[in-house]
Structure formats: C-alpha cells, structure tokens
Amino acid sequence: MDETHRDVAVKNINQAVDRVLTFGEPLVVCAHKGTERIAFDRDFRMDVAGAELNTAIALGRLSIPVAYAAVVGDDPFGEFLIRELKADSVDASRVIASPLGATGILFKMRSGMQSDSNVYYYRSATPMALGQWKADQCVNDVLEGIFSFVHTTGIVRMLCESTRLETDRVLQAASESGIRTSFDINVRLKMADAESWRNNLKEVIPFVTWLFIGDTEAKLLFGTDDEAKVYEEIVSFGFSGQGIIVKRGERGATAYTSDGSTHVEAKRVQHVVDTVGAGDGFNAGFIAGLLRGESLQTALTLGTILGAYAVTSAGDSSGYPSLFEVQRLIYGNEEVQR
C-alpha cells in the first residue's frame, strides 16, 4: 500500500462510528495457571467472562462506542465486573446490581494431554437466570436511534423464559427500526440439547442481519458446515438478513451472502494458550469492520486478527488487542521494539 492509500486507510479506521449495544449474562471466571486438577489447585486468577461481555470488551479496545446491558448480583463480583467493563471503555450504565441473586462464577481448568480447557459453571442463581433482566431501557434506546447495531448470542435466550422474551423484544425492535443485528448461536450443550439450540435459532432468525456460527455448531445443527447449505437452511427458517459467517477456527472464516462466498484464512499463531474467547473476539472484529464501512473481506480479516490475539492469552478477553495494535498489523506501522 503506498503512502497516500495508507493514510486514507488509517484515517478510515479512526473515523467516528455508530454505537453498538450488546447484552447477556456476565460471569466471573476463576482460572488456575497450571494443569493440575481443580481439587489439587489453590491458586486461581480472577477475570471476567461471558460471550457478549467478551465482544463488548473487544469492541471497546477497538475504540468502537459500545454499551453492555445485564443484571449482576449486588456483591463484590458484580462490582468487579462493572469496574472491568469501564476500564475497557464499555458503557456499563445499563448494568444493574440486584440483591436478588448472585453474580455467576465459572471455574476454568486446563488439563489432559493437550491442556484442554474444561469449565464448571455456577450460574443457576444469577439475577439473569432468575428472570430479573428487563429490556425496557434497551428497547427504548433502540427505538430512539441511540444505537445503530445490536449484538447478542443464543446463550442469553437459553437462560430462562424471561430472558428469551426480553432478548426477542430488543432484536425485534431493532429489526423493525432498520437497525442491523448480529447473533452468535454459541451452542452450549451443558445448557440444552442440539434440537433445543436448533429451535433457538429458528425462533430468532427473522430478526437477525448477520448470523455467526461455528463449523462444529453448523454440523451439529444442520449436518454440514458448507456455508451455502447452511444459508439455505436458515432461509427456510425465515432469514432475510445480509448473510452468515461460518467460523472455522484455524481454517479461517467464510461469509455467505446472496452474492456468494468470501473466505479468509486464519492468522498464524506461534503458541496457542487458550481458545476460549476467540469466537467472541472474531465477532467484535467483524462488527468493527462493518461499522467502519470496510469490505466484507476486510471485516472478516479483522475478525481473524482479533481471534488470533485471543488465543495467545489465558484470559477470555485479556488477549484482545488495542486499535493501535490492529493498525500496526494491517498497515505495517511497526513500533520500535528496542
């Protein structure tokens, strides 16, 4: 890229963009540094987690104006979550602390021959799971045009009947107002079986502009990860949005729209620490690209960059890069190391 085009590109990535709304159930994660079983380990590092929260943090680090909505417990863990959101430039004014219920916690253990991550959730008594989240403010904000993009995942719809209904209120308001939405199915078989997740998608898809789905999730729900066939399936569900994104991990990502397929390869990572949070980071990179008016291929590339950064860190969101780091990688603005 010559100097003139590089200046234009850097200016473009810094330009003001519209606001994003995300919402979901936040969690505090306790992860140990070694590979011992939890029963033998007393040294844990506390961090934040939650699919939608991860995406919000990644967007905040990319200087995208983003707000996050949720209910946490009125406890030290809820206070910790709110402080961490604010530290990463996320608008947390829609996060409510409730005395009815406790902030959700998960323990993450890395063990086995490949040091795979296993998670143990303690979330049944969270305010979100107890149905205390009401989307009135989010719906009003969407209808008033405060936000131009809404993102969430299938997890929040699976917490309880109340969160399912509140999620649909927000997405339907956005759809009827012409506001773009994205939805990551984010299958968690510990929460429900595959058929329930398929129904989850079927119910919400009419309100979705962009669908994120992993290749293994696509095979689970549709028997194939071929993007054209998956697209046909969700069209039969009533999808009328712009397209789908099939996330393929180390094989990159593929978008499918009415114009056909666009594929990008994954970014090479020398040492993978933990893959948790990579998909949420990818979502943020893709959304940031859309909001800055980038091409579909560039938006996918931004997603793969965020995903690659994510796997280099043990924390769910701690590995996400800043806007400066992304600029340096894309435009070759290498900083002096020594």
N, C-alpha and C positions, 0 to 999 in steps of 0.2 A: 504494500500500500504506500503510495507516495505521500509526501508531507501534507499536501493540500487535502487529500482524501482522509488522511489520518486525523487532521484537525477537525474536519467535519464530523467524523465518526465519534471522536471523543466528545465533541460538543453535543452530539445527538444523545449519547449515553448519559450525559449530565443534565439534559433538559428536564424541565418540570413535567411530572406525570400525574395522572389522577389517582385518587385514593382507593385502597383495597380494604375490604372487610373480610376478616376470617373469624371463624368461631368453632369451638369444640371443647373437649374436656382436657384441661391441663393436668399434668402429673408431675410429681417429684420423683426423680429416679435416683436410686442408690446403687452405685456400681463399684465393684472392687477391682483393683488394679491387676491382680494376678489371675491364675486359672484354677485356684482351689475351689472346692465346693463351698457354697454359702455357709453350710454348717460348720466349716472349719476356718472361716474368714471373719475377722472382726474389724477390718479396715475398709471403710466404704467412702466413696466420694459422692457428694450430693450435687445433682444437676437438675435441669428441667427437661420435661418430655411432653409428648403429645403431638400427634401428626400435624394438626392445624397450627399449634403453637410453634412447632419447628419451622413451618413455612413462613409464619409471621416474622420470626426472628431473622430468617434468611433474607426476607424482603427488606426488613429494616436495615440490615447491613449493606444492602444494595442501594440504600437511600431512596427506597420506594415508600411513600407515605402509606402506612398500614395500621389498621386498628384491629384489636383482638377482643372478642366478647366471650364471656364464660362466667360460671359461678364457682368459686373456690370455698374451702372451709375458712371460717374466721379463726385461723390458727397460725402458728409460725410458718408452716409450709405454704399456706396461701400467701402470706406476706412475702415469703421468699420468691414465689412465682411472679408476683406483681413487680417486685424490685428488679428481677432479671429481665422482664419484658421491657420495662422503662429504660434499663441500661442499654438495650439494643434498639432504642428509638422506636419502639412499638407503642402506639396509643393504647393504654390499658384502662382508660376511663370507663369502659364497658365491662370490666371485670368486677364482679360483685362478690364481697366476702359474706358468707352466710354462717350463722351459728348452728344451723340445722344441717349436719353432715360434716364430714372430714375431708380435707384435701386428699386426692388419690395419690397413692405411692406405688411404685414398682421397683423391684429389685432385679438387677441385671447381672447374670453370672456368665462368665466366659470359661468354658471347659471343653474337654474332649480332645481328640487328636488334632482337630483343626481350630481349636479355641473358638468354637461357635458360641454365639450369644443365646442364652435362654433367659426368658423374662417371666417374672412372677408378679401378677397384678393384685393389688388390694384397692379395689375401686367400687365395690358394691354399695358402699355407704357414702359416696360422694354426693354433694348437692346436685350435680348434673344427673347422676344415676337415679336420684330420688325425685327427679322431675321438677327441680326448683328454678331451672333456667327458663325465663320468659323472653321472647324475642321482640317485644313491643318496640323498644328503642331502635333495634336494628331494622325492623320493618319500616318504621317512620323515617329513619335516616336514609334508607334506600329509596323510599318514595319521594323524599325531598331532594334527591340527587346529590347527597353528600358523598356517596361512593359511586365509582364507575366500574367496579369489578368486585365480585364476591366469590370466595373460595371456601370450600369445606370438604369433608370426607364422609364416607359411609359409616365410619365408626360412631359419630355422634347420633346418627339415626338408629343405631343398634343399642344405645344405652338404655332407653326406655320408650314407652309410647309417647310420652310428653315431648321428649327431645326430637323424636321423629316428626311430630306435628309442627313443632316450632321451627325446625330446620326447613320444612316444606313451606312454611309461611314466608320465610326470608327469600328462599330461592324462587318461589312463585312471584313474589313482589318484584324481584329483580328481573325475572323473565318478562313480566307484563310491562315493566318500565323500560325495556330495551337495554338493560344493563347486562354485560357479559358475566357469565358464571363459569366456574370450573369445579369439577367434582372428582375426587380420587376415591375409587371404590374401597381401597385399603382393606382387603379381606383379613379378618382375624377369626380363625376357626375356633379359638377359645371362647368367642362370644356367641357364635351361631354356626349352623352347618351351611354347606355350599348353596343349597336351594334357597335358604333364607337370604343369603347375600345376593343371589340372582334376583329375588323378588325386591330386595332393597334397591337394586339398580333399576329395575323395571318401573318402580313407583316414582323415582325421582328424575329419570332421564328426560322427560318432556321439558323440564325447567333448566337443562344443562346446555351450555355453549360448547365447552371442551370437557371431554372425559379423559382422565388419567387411569390407566390400568396396567398392571404388571403382566409380563408374559406368562408367568405361572398362574396368575389370577385368571387371565383370559382362558387358559387351558382348563382350569377348574370350572369356570362358569359356562364356557362355550365349547369346550373340547378342542380348541385350536387357538394359536396365537397369531394366525395370519390376519394382518390388520384389515384387509378387505372383507374377510368373512366376519370378523368381529363387528365391523362397521355395519354390515348387513343385518346382523343380529340386533344391534341396538336401534337401528332404524325401525325394525319390526316392533320395538318397544315404544315407539313414538318419538324417537330422537329427531330433532330438526335443527340442531346446533351446527357449529362450524366443522367439528372433526373430533377425532380421538387420537390419543397419544399412547402407544404401547411402549412401556419402559422395559428394556431388555438387559439391564444390569451391565455386565462387562461387554455386552454386544451392542451397546448404544441405545438408541431410541428411534421409533418410527412414528411419524404422523400420517394420518389418513384423512383426507377431505374429499369433497366431490371432485376435486382436480386430480386425485390420485395420491401416491405415497411419496413421502420425503423421509430419508433416513440419514442419521448422523452416527458416526462411531463414538464409542466411549473414549474419554480421555485416559491416557495411560497413567497408572498409579504404581509407584515402585513398591510400596508397602501398605497393604490394607490392614487397618487396625480393627475397624468395626463398621459393618454396612448399615446399621440402624440409622435412620435419618437421611440416607442418601436419596430415597424417593421423594421425601418432603422437600429437600433442597432442590432437586430437579424441578419440582413443581414451581418453586419460587423463581428459579432462573428463567423458566419458560414464560411465566406470567410477566416477569420484568421485561422480557424481550417484547412481548405483545404490547405492553403499555408504552414502551418507548418506540413503537412503530417499526420494529425490526421485521425482517422477513421470517417466514416460518422456519427456514433452515437455521438462521441465526438464533432465533428463540430456542430451538432445540439444542443448539450448541451451548448456549448459556446454561441450559438445564444440565447438560452433561458436565460442564465445568463445576457447577455447584455440587452435583452428585459426587464428582471425583474428590473435591475438597472434603466432603462429609466423611468419606471412608478413611481418611487419614487421622481421625480423632476418635477417642473412646467415647466422648460425649455425643448425645443425639444431635445437638446443634452447635457444639463448640467449634467444630471444624469449618463452619461456613465462612467464606471469605468476605472481605470488605469490597466495596465498589472499586477502590484503588487497585486491589489485587487482581480483580477481574479485568480491569482496563489494561493492566500491565501484561496479563497473559494474552489478551486478544490483540492488542495493538503493539506489543513488543516494547513497551516502555519499561524496560528492566531497571530495577533500582540497583544502586551500587551496594554490593554485599560486604565489601571490606575497604 
